[in-house]
C-alpha cells in the first residue's frame, strides 16, 4: 500500500503562486511514476504533471511554462510549484502514485480569484 498526503492548497489572487506538496509513505519503493491531477467542479479529473524515473517530466499544455513538478527522493515528497496562477486553475488537486495500481491522495483545494 501507498499513502499520499497533500498539502499547500489555498486561496490566491490571479498572478500569484502556490506550492503543493505530496508526502508518500508505505511501499514507496514500488512507485514508478508520480503526478498531480486536478478536478474542477463539473469537470473530469485531468492530468496536470507527471514525473518519472530519471526526473523526466511532462505537463498538460494548459500549465506548461507556469507549473513545475519536482521531487525529493530522500523524503519521498513530490512538489508542484504553480506560478502565474489563473482563475481557470481553480480545482481540487490530487497527488497520484502509480505502483501495481493507482494510489490517490485526499486532494487539496486551490482557489484562484480574479
C-alpha positions as CSV (number, residue, x, y, z in Angstrom):
1,X,0.0,0.0,0.0
2,X,1.0,3.6,-0.6
3,X,-0.4,6.5,1.3
4,X,-0.3,10.0,-0.1
5,X,-0.9,13.2,1.8
6,X,-1.2,16.6,0.0
7,X,-0.7,20.0,1.5
8,X,-0.2,23.6,0.4
9,X,-3.5,24.5,-1.2
10,X,-5.3,27.7,-0.5
11,X,-6.7,30.9,-1.9
12,X,-4.6,33.1,-4.0
13,X,-5.1,36.1,-6.4
14,X,-4.6,35.7,-10.1
15,X,-0.9,36.0,-10.9
16,X,0.1,34.6,-7.6
17,X,2.0,31.4,-6.7
18,X,1.4,28.3,-4.6
19,X,3.5,25.2,-3.9
20,X,1.8,21.9,-3.3
21,X,3.5,19.1,-1.5
22,X,2.7,15.4,-1.6
23,X,4.3,13.1,1.0
24,X,4.3,9.4,0.2
25,X,4.6,6.6,2.7
26,X,4.3,2.9,2.8
27,X,5.6,0.8,-0.2
28,X,7.2,3.8,-1.9
29,X,9.8,1.5,-3.4
30,X,7.1,0.2,-5.7
31,X,6.2,3.6,-7.2
32,X,7.2,4.1,-10.8
33,X,5.6,7.4,-11.6
34,X,4.2,10.3,-9.5
35,X,1.9,13.0,-10.7
36,X,-0.6,15.7,-10.0
37,X,-4.1,15.8,-11.3
38,X,-6.9,18.3,-10.8
39,X,-10.7,18.3,-10.9
40,X,-12.7,21.4,-11.3
41,X,-16.5,21.5,-10.4
42,X,-18.5,19.8,-13.1
43,X,-15.4,18.6,-15.0
44,X,-13.5,15.4,-15.3
45,X,-10.2,14.8,-13.4
46,X,-7.3,15.8,-15.7
47,X,-3.6,15.3,-15.7
48,X,-1.5,18.4,-14.6
49,X,2.0,17.0,-14.5
50,X,4.0,13.8,-14.1
51,X,7.5,12.9,-13.0
52,X,9.2,9.7,-14.0
53,X,12.3,7.8,-13.0
54,X,15.3,9.9,-14.0
55,X,13.3,13.0,-13.3
56,X,11.7,13.1,-16.7
57,X,8.6,15.2,-16.7
58,X,5.6,16.0,-18.7
59,X,2.9,18.7,-18.4
60,X,-0.6,19.5,-19.6
61,X,-0.5,22.2,-22.3
62,X,-2.6,24.5,-20.0
63,X,0.2,24.6,-17.4
64,X,3.4,24.4,-19.4
65,X,5.8,27.2,-18.5
66,X,3.9,28.1,-15.4
67,X,4.0,24.9,-13.3
68,X,7.0,22.8,-12.3
69,X,6.9,19.3,-10.8
70,X,9.8,18.1,-8.8
71,X,10.6,15.6,-6.1
72,X,12.8,14.9,-3.1
73,X,13.6,11.2,-3.3
74,X,15.2,11.1,0.2
75,X,12.0,12.5,1.8
76,X,9.5,10.8,-0.6
77,X,7.9,14.1,-1.4
78,X,6.7,15.4,-4.7
79,X,6.1,19.2,-5.2
80,X,4.1,21.2,-7.7
81,X,5.3,24.8,-7.9
82,X,2.5,26.8,-9.5
83,X,3.3,30.3,-10.8
84,X,1.2,32.9,-12.7
85,X,-2.0,31.3,-11.5
86,X,-5.2,31.9,-13.3
87,X,-8.8,31.6,-12.2
88,X,-9.2,28.6,-14.5
89,X,-6.6,26.8,-12.4
90,X,-9.2,26.6,-9.6
91,X,-9.7,23.0,-8.7
92,X,-9.1,20.2,-6.2
93,X,-5.6,19.0,-6.8
94,X,-4.8,15.3,-6.3
95,X,-1.5,13.6,-5.9
96,X,-1.2,10.3,-7.8
97,X,1.3,7.4,-7.5
98,X,1.5,4.6,-10.0
99,X,2.6,1.3,-8.5
100,X,0.9,-2.0,-9.1
101,X,-2.2,0.2,-9.2
102,X,-3.1,3.9,-8.9
103,X,-3.0,5.5,-5.5
104,X,-4.5,8.8,-4.7
105,X,-4.3,11.4,-2.0
106,X,-7.3,13.1,-0.5
107,X,-6.9,16.3,-2.5
108,X,-6.2,19.9,-1.7
109,X,-8.3,22.8,-2.8
110,X,-6.7,25.6,-4.9
111,X,-8.8,28.7,-5.5
112,X,-7.6,31.5,-7.7
113,X,-9.5,34.7,-7.5
114,X,-9.7,37.2,-10.4
